[in-house]
């Protein structure tokens, strides 16, 4: 069974590489929810925040870089979803069926 993303010509995953390793993220106590392609920017941001006592006007360059990275990931996901929905509307994917939340391998 072909997935909706594959039928729409959308490659799953992010175009950004994962720079920080799982070991580095675990060592720096990065919460699991934040271990994405921007975690390599979160590690120095958190170190700066601790050293500057979380003052909001400190660490602005680090925070800006991290938030920009997260924004780019969200926009990339939104564009991929838009392509999938357009393909569904055109009737190319599963006869217009919705995208399943469970991968076909597990269902």
Secondary structure, DSSP 8 states (H G I E B T S, - for coil): ---HHHHTT---S-SS---S-HHHHHHTT--GGG-STTHHHHHHHHHHHHHTTT-TTSSHHHHHHHHHHHHHHHHHHHHHHHHHHHHHHTT-SGGG----SS-TTT-
